[in-house]
Amino acid sequence: MTAWVFIVIGVMLTAAAIMALYRVIRGPSILDRMIASDMLLTTIICALGAEMVYNSHTRSLSAMLVLATTAFLGSVVVARYVSRNKHS
């Protein structure tokens, strides 16, 4: 692939990260912030994957797995917290 494809991918991922970061800061609810933080982590994982393809290596794979695990566990914790508070 040519370099301009990766430039377009970088711009799109940067725009997605900025929009997700705005929603994390702005809210308004904890669920909105959690969805936005999941989106931000997913965008970072995609950026790492694109960088791995561009540079033809797999050194970032462990970081991608840690980020995916963090996103999953964070979602589970927030879901349990919200479900417990809605029943009280």
C-alpha positions as CSV (number, residue, x, y, z in Angstrom):
1,M,0.0,0.0,0.0
2,T,1.1,3.5,-0.5
3,A,1.9,5.9,2.2
4,W,-1.1,8.2,1.5
5,V,-3.4,5.3,2.6
6,F,-1.8,5.3,6.0
7,I,-1.9,9.1,6.2
8,V,-5.7,8.9,5.6
9,I,-6.0,6.2,8.2
10,G,-4.0,8.2,10.7
11,V,-6.2,11.3,10.2
12,M,-9.4,9.3,10.6
13,L,-8.1,7.5,13.7
14,T,-7.0,10.9,15.2
15,A,-10.4,12.4,14.5
16,A,-12.1,9.4,16.2
17,A,-9.8,9.7,19.2
18,I,-10.5,13.4,19.6
19,M,-14.2,12.9,19.4
20,A,-14.1,10.1,21.9
21,L,-11.9,12.2,24.3
22,Y,-14.4,15.0,24.0
23,R,-17.3,12.6,25.0
24,V,-15.2,11.3,27.9
25,I,-14.7,14.8,29.2
26,R,-18.2,16.1,28.5
27,G,-20.3,13.2,29.6
28,P,-23.1,13.6,30.6
29,S,-23.5,10.2,32.3
30,I,-21.1,7.6,33.5
31,L,-22.4,5.2,30.8
32,D,-21.6,7.8,28.0
33,R,-18.1,8.2,29.5
34,M,-17.6,4.4,29.6
35,I,-18.7,4.0,26.0
36,A,-16.4,6.8,24.9
37,S,-13.5,5.4,26.8
38,D,-14.1,2.0,25.2
39,M,-14.1,3.8,21.8
40,L,-10.9,5.6,22.7
41,L,-9.2,2.3,23.7
42,T,-10.5,0.6,20.5
43,T,-9.1,3.5,18.4
44,I,-5.7,3.2,20.0
45,I,-5.8,-0.6,19.4
46,C,-6.6,0.1,15.7
47,A,-3.8,2.7,15.5
48,L,-1.3,0.2,16.9
49,G,-2.6,-2.4,14.4
50,A,-2.1,0.0,11.5
51,E,1.4,0.8,12.7
52,M,2.2,-2.9,12.9
53,V,1.0,-3.3,9.3
54,Y,2.9,-0.3,8.1
55,N,6.2,-1.3,9.7
56,S,5.7,-5.1,9.2
57,H,6.2,-6.3,12.8
58,T,4.3,-7.8,15.7
59,R,6.0,-6.1,18.6
60,S,2.9,-4.1,19.6
61,L,0.7,-7.2,19.9
62,S,1.2,-7.5,23.7
63,A,0.2,-3.8,24.2
64,M,-2.9,-4.4,22.1
65,L,-3.9,-7.4,24.3
66,V,-3.4,-5.4,27.5
67,L,-5.5,-2.5,26.1
68,A,-8.3,-4.9,25.0
69,T,-8.3,-6.6,28.5
70,T,-8.3,-3.2,30.2
71,A,-11.3,-2.1,28.1
72,F,-13.2,-5.3,28.8
73,L,-12.6,-5.3,32.5
74,G,-13.4,-1.6,32.7
75,S,-16.7,-2.2,31.0
76,V,-17.6,-5.0,33.3
77,V,-16.8,-3.0,36.4
78,V,-18.9,0.0,35.3
79,A,-21.8,-2.2,34.3
80,R,-21.8,-3.9,37.7
81,Y,-21.6,-0.6,39.5
82,V,-24.4,0.9,37.5
83,S,-26.6,-2.2,37.9
84,R,-26.1,-2.2,41.6
85,N,-26.9,1.5,42.0
86,K,-30.1,1.2,39.9
87,H,-31.6,-1.5,42.2
88,S,-31.1,0.5,45.4
